[in-house]
Amino acid sequence: MDDIRMIVTDMDGTFLNSKHQVSPDFPIVYEELRKRNILFVPASGRQMTGITKYFGDIENDMAFIAENGGYVIYKNKELFADRLEPTYIAEIIREIRTIPGATAVLSGKKKAYVDTDNEEFISYISQFYTINEKIEDLTQEIDDRIFKIAVYHPEGSELNVYPVLKEFEKYNLEIVVSGKHWLDIMNKDINKGNALEKLQDALDISPQQTMAFGDYMNDIEMLKNSRYSYAMKNAHPSVKEAACFEACTNDNFGVLKIIKDYLDLR
């Protein structure tokens, strides 16, 4: 295996276990990565603060890819921030309202926005969107840079949401199933893979020097931009097809096991 200079990992279903916990071994592993000048990069559909909250003081030395590639920072400096065209948002929100059981979240730079009265749902999304606000109507223009529209469906987004919303690809938008219950709508070419490329270019790190881990369809471009690409054992079949290697499940902290093997940590 060539010298690795960057390790990038999805969060939910990949780096975190099913209880959204970090492996207790991570601090030891991270210290070894730091000594070897290997950059650790969490990459998620989550809001930026929904990712950084797991890393405490070391976040100042890390890079983060948030909003499925719509927002990238390195050592607390912004490298990239996208903006979803407000013109399309209202039309898409109205279409989402026609889908029984679907709930929309607008994810912005300042905070995330919902217009549901379902307190249980708001509590649930607060683990991903730690700064959020309930507003009267998501079809009204908001004074914020909106990165994406996230759509939740309790019975699954791939079958219940994607078939209805894929028509909005006509507006040059990316419609991607990002989890069992989630679908994300972003500008075309906004994905974790292109965000990773921006980071690689900025730091002069090649795909051959990159290791990546993922479990769902929104991770595929990121895996393709990494020589050492791993699908979790619990990953969607299309992700396993895209990856070169397989790691054990997120509940067995498969990401850490692979990294420890690479670092020869026992």
Buried (B, 14 or more C-beta within 10 A) or exposed (E): EEEBBBBBBBBBBBBBBEEEEBBEBBEBBBEBBBEEEBBBBBBBBBBBBBBBEBBEEBBEBBBBBBBBBBBBBBEEEEBBBBEBEEEBBBEBBEBBBEBEEBBBBBBBBEBBBBBBEEEEBBEBBEEBBBEBBEEEEBBEEBEBBBBBBBBBBEEBBBEBBBEBBEEBEEBEBBBBBBBBBBBBBBBEEBBBBBBBBBBBEBBEBBBEBBBBBBBBBBBBBBBBBBBBBBBBBBBBEBBBEBBEEBBBBBBBBBBBBBBBEBBEEE
